[in-house]
Amino acid sequence: MRKIILYIAASTDGYIARPDGNIDWLHDKKYNIPDEDFGYSAFLQTIDTTLMGHTTYKQVLGFDMPFPYPDLKNYVFSRSAQQDTVHVTFVRDGVVDFIERLKEQPGKDIWLIGGGQLNATLLNAGLLDEIILTYIPIILGKGIPLFSEEAEEHKLKLIPTDNKLYRNGFLQVRYSC
Ligand SMILES: NC(=O)c1ccc[n+]([C@@H]2O[C@H](COP(=O)([O-])OP(=O)(O)OC[C@H]3O[C@@H](n4cnc5c(N)ncnc54)[C@H](OP(=O)(O)O)[C@@H]3O)[C@@H](O)[C@H]2O)c1
């Protein structure tokens, strides 16, 4: 069965965005390493579908660039009625059932983009298979957590072969859930 993989970056104290949703700290030029994309393009080859919470989707739309995943099947989750677009399909009800069915369909793996609320929903439902987490060497002190407070305790297993320390201080770890 295809896997659902959360591929995401977080501050060392576990936040994925500032309290207002800003991710400027993630794109600080001082972290650039020429010709290094931290495994992103290789990861993209392994997936054909994305899952996003509505807040994350709205943030992506605000990036002032074309929609970044036009060739993928993109699902956005919202509890209110939303109009599908050429790039995304909205899912309102029965999120867990919907994703269970999606996993059973043939295809490549599925990228859970985030954010913290949707991450918690999938974790609690036992639908998350792996996490590829890139820790950024910064303490934010406050912000939007990697998993919202609805998340239940869950032990992870480190996949020892798939961890990498980059020379800019990024630490990428892969967990099986
Ligand atoms: N650091 C990174 O790599 C990274 C990656 C991804 C996201 N982010 C950041 O994460 C932040 C957003 O995270 P977040 O936790 O605030 O929000 P989120 O999970 O992206 O979206 C929350 C919204 O998704 C919908 N939703 C969530 N769970 C649902 C469910 N079970 N059923 C139906 N709809 C559901 C609801 O939309 P409605 O309100 O429309 O009902 C909810 O308000 C953004 O600032 C983004 O930039 C960072």
The ligand as an SDF file (V2000), in Angstrom:
LIG
                    3D

 48 52  0  0  0  0  0  0  0  0999 V2000
    7.6820   24.4590    8.0670 N   0  0  0  0  0  0  0  0  0  0  0  0
    7.0750   23.8100    7.0960 C   0  0  0  0  0  0  0  0  0  0  0  0
    7.7380   23.0420    6.3440 O   0  0  0  0  0  0  0  0  0  0  0  0
    5.5840   23.9440    6.9310 C   0  0  0  0  0  0  0  0  0  0  0  0
    4.8820   23.0040    6.1730 C   0  0  0  0  0  0  0  0  0  0  0  0
    3.5070   23.1050    6.0870 C   0  0  0  0  0  0  0  0  0  0  0  0
    2.8350   24.1350    6.7250 C   0  0  0  0  0  0  0  0  0  0  0  0
    3.5400   25.0520    7.4340 N   0  0  0  0  0  0  0  0  0  0  0  0
    2.8480   26.1620    8.1270 C   0  0  0  0  0  0  0  0  0  0  0  0
    1.8120   25.6480    8.9540 O   0  0  0  0  0  0  0  0  0  0  0  0
    0.8750   26.6990    9.1600 C   0  0  0  0  0  0  0  0  0  0  0  0
   -0.5350   26.1360    9.1440 C   0  0  0  0  0  0  0  0  0  0  0  0
   -0.6920   25.1150   10.1030 O   0  0  0  0  0  0  0  0  0  0  0  0
   -2.0400   25.0030   10.9720 P   0  0  0  0  0  0  0  0  0  0  0  0
   -1.8620   23.9000   11.9500 O   0  0  0  0  0  0  0  0  0  0  0  0
   -2.3700   26.3710   11.4880 O   0  0  0  0  0  0  0  0  0  0  0  0
   -3.1680   24.6850    9.8910 O   0  0  0  0  0  0  0  0  0  0  0  0
   -3.3890   23.5360    8.7800 P   0  0  0  0  0  0  0  0  0  0  0  0
   -3.3090   22.1880    9.3910 O   0  0  0  0  0  0  0  0  0  0  0  0
   -2.5620   23.8390    7.5830 O   0  0  0  0  0  0  0  0  0  0  0  0
   -4.8860   23.8790    8.3490 O   0  0  0  0  0  0  0  0  0  0  0  0
   -5.8980   23.9300    9.3150 C   0  0  0  0  0  0  0  0  0  0  0  0
   -7.2370   23.9830    8.5910 C   0  0  0  0  0  0  0  0  0  0  0  0
   -7.3820   22.8010    7.7960 O   0  0  0  0  0  0  0  0  0  0  0  0
   -8.7190   22.3420    7.8890 C   0  0  0  0  0  0  0  0  0  0  0  0
   -8.6990   21.0750    8.6180 N   0  0  0  0  0  0  0  0  0  0  0  0
   -7.7770   20.6170    9.5100 C   0  0  0  0  0  0  0  0  0  0  0  0
   -8.1280   19.4040    9.9880 N   0  0  0  0  0  0  0  0  0  0  0  0
   -9.2750   19.0730    9.3470 C   0  0  0  0  0  0  0  0  0  0  0  0
  -10.1230   17.9600    9.4060 C   0  0  0  0  0  0  0  0  0  0  0  0
   -9.8600   16.9210   10.2260 N   0  0  0  0  0  0  0  0  0  0  0  0
  -11.2320   17.9560    8.6130 N   0  0  0  0  0  0  0  0  0  0  0  0
  -11.4800   18.9700    7.7870 C   0  0  0  0  0  0  0  0  0  0  0  0
  -10.7180   20.0930    7.7030 N   0  0  0  0  0  0  0  0  0  0  0  0
   -9.6310   20.1210    8.4690 C   0  0  0  0  0  0  0  0  0  0  0  0
   -9.4890   23.4350    8.6210 C   0  0  0  0  0  0  0  0  0  0  0  0
   -9.8480   24.3740    7.6090 O   0  0  0  0  0  0  0  0  0  0  0  0
  -11.1400   25.3410    7.7050 P   0  0  0  0  0  0  0  0  0  0  0  0
  -10.7690   26.3620    8.7400 O   0  0  0  0  0  0  0  0  0  0  0  0
  -11.2870   25.8920    6.3350 O   0  0  0  0  0  0  0  0  0  0  0  0
  -12.2760   24.4670    8.1420 O   0  0  0  0  0  0  0  0  0  0  0  0
   -8.4140   24.0220    9.5420 C   0  0  0  0  0  0  0  0  0  0  0  0
   -8.6970   25.3430    9.9600 O   0  0  0  0  0  0  0  0  0  0  0  0
    1.1040   27.7270    8.0560 C   0  0  0  0  0  0  0  0  0  0  0  0
    1.6450   28.8960    8.6350 O   0  0  0  0  0  0  0  0  0  0  0  0
    2.1440   27.0720    7.1580 C   0  0  0  0  0  0  0  0  0  0  0  0
    3.0500   28.0090    6.6180 O   0  0  0  0  0  0  0  0  0  0  0  0
    4.8990   24.9790    7.5580 C   0  0  0  0  0  0  0  0  0  0  0  0
  1  2  1  0
  2  3  2  0
  2  4  1  0
  4  5  1  0
  4 48  2  0
  5  6  2  0
  6  7  1  0
  7  8  2  0
  8  9  1  0
  8 48  1  0
  9 10  1  0
  9 46  1  0
 10 11  1  0
 11 12  1  0
 11 44  1  0
 12 13  1  0
 13 14  1  0
 14 15  2  0
 14 16  1  0
 14 17  1  0
 17 18  1  0
 18 19  2  0
 18 20  1  0
 18 21  1  0
 21 22  1  0
 22 23  1  0
 23 24  1  0
 23 42  1  0
 24 25  1  0
 25 26  1  0
 25 36  1  0
 26 27  1  0
 26 35  1  0
 27 28  2  0
 28 29  1  0
 29 30  1  0
 29 35  2  0
 30 31  1  0
 30 32  2  0
 32 33  1  0
 33 34  2  0
 34 35  1  0
 36 37  1  0
 36 42  1  0
 37 38  1  0
 38 39  2  0
 38 40  1  0
 38 41  1  0
 42 43  1  0
 44 45  1  0
 44 46  1  0
 46 47  1  0
M  CHG  2   8   1  16  -1
M  END
$$$$
